[in-house]
Amino acid sequence: MKALILKLENIKTENDKKLYFQWVEEYVIEPLKIDNPLNYEKFLISIKKLIVNVSKKQLPPEVEDK
Amino acid sequence: MDRVKDQSIGIILLLDLFPQKIQSEILNDHKFCRENGIVADTLIELPNRISRFQRSKLYKILKKCFLNQDECFLLTDKNNVEWKLSSRCIKSKIIIEMKQDSTIYNLDCFWILNPCVDERIKRLQKECKSRLLPTRDIEKWTSTFSENDIEDYVINEFEEDLANTPYGKSIELMEAMKIGKSTYESLVPQKLKYYERLVGVYSHSENIVEYTNNELEQHLKELFSNSYYSALSVTFLLSSHTSILTALKQITHNKQELLKYYDWAIINGDLISQIGLIEFGFQLLNEYPEIEPKLEKLVNIFLNEETKLQKIKLQLLSALIVFVEGELSQTKVFNGFPPFYRKLASISHASLIFRCALKNHVKLKEFADNIIDIRKLNYYCQSLVDMKLEPRWHPEYLEHNQLKNEFLGRIINSFDRNKDKIKSESLKNLLKINIQKVQNENLSGVFLPGPLEGNLEPLKLSTELIGIIEANLATGESSPKSLLPLINLASFRCIDEKYISKISKILREAKHILADTENDKAPYILDGLAKLAALTRSTELSEEVIILSRRYRYYLNVNECPEQILATYITSAAAFEDHEEWLMYIGNCINELAYLPLTKNGINSLFAWLKVLVLIEPKLRCTCGKAIEIIKVLKRS
């Protein structure tokens, strides 16, 4: 999962993001959901945990100001 | 408060870093949204795909409509089309009228938004009962909707819960069949709750008979506490085992409704419901003699009408069970539950699909042909793995001809138990002719175990049969004449360990060469010995199966079709009750196959099997990981 997010660093434009997500959906998410539904569920749970944990962190002032 | 708000905003911003599919999955998790202060405003699609609206706006206007009858409100849908909404009272029901130009829709599906609590609760209980919701769920929803202010997402949760019932699913299936578009998920639900509402909640029973006496009895009481006819309609989907019909006899029946259901089932019923009605009818003949003519019609469908349509129906039922079983194995909805419980759910749900297909006039042959191969491999591998817990049932027994034999066996057994109750001479004659036919044609398939009987104890051997076995084994030859009586009888009778040890000894003494056997017949003997090892839990014989398979490898065409011998190995592995030993046995066999000079087809086929097997039992990676890597490399080269 981290590998998938880290890739975002190389994404510069909205179109890059769209293409990248299309690829992730087609080649990572869909096959995982079909071939291994249990791991897909675990994958979703870990994304939710990650989102909640990150959202609880205090943002640095320069970001918060934005 | 601000902190929670900041966190919610943070979550929404973070969600944007994930693909749309993941975002939707997370936002559809009502619990997650509730806990994190997120209000998801989803799109609501009206029945028959009339139009789509933003949920918050639609509900707000609908609530106004209920409060101010005959007043008109305007609402714009997602395609920027303007609709006029108003409410009217028709036959004491408040109906929502949606108007757009000359098109008018009268919708009765928004009753839950009615602000009058009493009316809402009255309707809620009626709807819940007609959908046979368990009492605890009806109580939960009654309490939720007794409040004045209800969140929009709660309404959606309630609608999802109503749809998660056999009745709700049958409506979804009918719609999917009507428009000719369905996904695997729409055909085979992935929520355990649905199956629990269909076949009951599993708690502890070890086999189908125990389950019927404990959990199912409770489930039937719950179902019949609602609507009798609807309960009948669901219960007969569960008729894949005789014991279930015996449990149904304990319920107080409504004669008129029951006879009405028989009339419906003769024309529109699925095969599982029809066979259930036959067995149930035989039991009730003394109490309800009016059933007899209807019973005769049903028996005729199975025994007298050797029509093409009946054959197609059997093929469709077989194909649907394979598909549902395979899909449930793939999605692991029944992970941790015994195979007989999953099979009961699969067969019941397959019968529901069958019923919907009949009602929708779907082309049955085409439907069967389209569906049979989709999850065949998953079904086959799952059933072979299941043999470890329920060794008496082999996946091949689901073939449509065997299903026919299974039904014939159930009818004959039922007749035998209730023959004194039958008055109709023509019915008696029909059944007697079929019993004679079974004897004359030696239809042994009639006595094979049914899909839910994989772990039921078989009958003991009679003295006569013991005599035949001992006389054949006494020759000490490794010929079919010595081996076949035991192989064939093991499916119906309990075989003593001493005979299996004797067979193992004979094979070793013959240096694993089968006497009087044409080489191309060896695979059948080998497969029979694997089943014998599984049925008798003989680890000794399962080791002999491996040696024998090496001896006859050439005739087994292993390099081109390794899956055949792999199926034999997994069957034979069921001899090991200890899980670690079972894993080790299969792992060793697969490793051996991976080192053979497999053809391209052989490599692809073995790879497909291994992929499914490790999905079913991930621990197999520990014992055959090396083989998987070898096959992967060979596949790429």
Boltz contact constraints between the chains, C-beta under 6 A:
constraints:
  - contact:
      token1: [A, 21]
      token2: [B, 19]
      max_distance: 6.0
  - contact:
      token1: [A, 24]
      token2: [B, 19]
      max_distance: 6.0
  - contact:
      token1: [A, 25]
      token2: [B, 19]
      max_distance: 6.0
  - contact:
      token1: [A, 25]
      token2: [B, 21]
      max_distance: 6.0
  - contact:
      token1: [A, 29]
      token2: [B, 21]
      max_distance: 6.0
  - contact:
      token1: [A, 37]
      token2: [B, 331]
      max_distance: 6.0
  - contact:
      token1: [A, 37]
      token2: [B, 332]
      max_distance: 6.0
  - contact:
      token1: [A, 38]
      token2: [B, 332]
      max_distance: 6.0
  - contact:
      token1: [A, 44]
      token2: [B, 25]
      max_distance: 6.0
  - contact:
      token1: [A, 48]
      token2: [B, 32]
      max_distance: 6.0
  - contact:
      token1: [A, 51]
      token2: [B, 11]
      max_distance: 6.0
  - contact:
      token1: [A, 51]
      token2: [B, 14]
      max_distance: 6.0
  - contact:
      token1: [A, 54]
      token2: [B, 14]
      max_distance: 6.0
  - contact:
      token1: [A, 55]
      token2: [B, 7]
      max_distance: 6.0
  - contact:
      token1: [A, 55]
      token2: [B, 10]
      max_distance: 6.0
  - contact:
      token1: [A, 55]
      token2: [B, 11]
      max_distance: 6.0
  - contact:
      token1: [A, 55]
      token2: [B, 14]
      max_distance: 6.0
